Amino acid sequence: MIHLTNREKQVLHYISIEMSNVQIAKELNISKSTIDKYRRNLLWKFDSKNSVGVIRKAYEQGILPMSDMPQKKETTT
C-alpha cells in the first residue's frame, strides 16, 4: 500500500476532479510550485508517467474510493 500524507491525498482528490495546479493552489492557499512538487511526488510514489496513471492506480488500490469517482458529463448533440 502506498503511504500518502494528508496533503498528498487532498492534491490527489483535486487532480481526480480535473483541477489544474493553479486551481488546486488557490483552493489550498499554497503556491503553484508547491502543488508541482506534490504532483511530482505522486507520480514517483505511484510509479506513473502521468496523472491518468496516478488516478487509475489510486482507484485500483482503494486510495480514492469509487464513490468519489467523477461521473462523465452528459453531452447533447
PELIN-V309029 format. One record per residue. RES is the residue in one letter. NEAR is the number of other ideal C-beta (glycine too) atoms within 12 Angstrom. Layout:
RES,NEAR / RES,NEAR
//
This chain:
M,11 / I,23 / H,13 / L,24 / T,15 / N,12 / R,22 / E,31 / K,24 / Q,25 / V,39 / L,37 / H,29 / Y,31 / I,36 / S,27 / I,21 / E,17 / M,23 / S,18 / N,26 / V,17 / Q,16 / I,33 / A,23 / K,16 / E,20 / L,23 / N,12 / I,20 / S,15 / K,21 / S,14 / T,22 / I,31 / D,20 / K,21 / Y,33 / R,30 / R,20 / N,24 / L,40 / L,26 / W,17 / K,25 / F,31 / D,15 / S,24 / K,13 / N,16 / S,28 / V,17 / G,19 / V,33 / I,29 / R,21 / K,26 / A,32 / Y,22 / E,18 / Q,21 / G,13 / I,26 / L,30 / P,15 / M,14 / S,9 / D,19 / M,17 / P,17 / Q,9 / K,7 / K,8 / E,6 / T,5 / T,4 / T,3
//
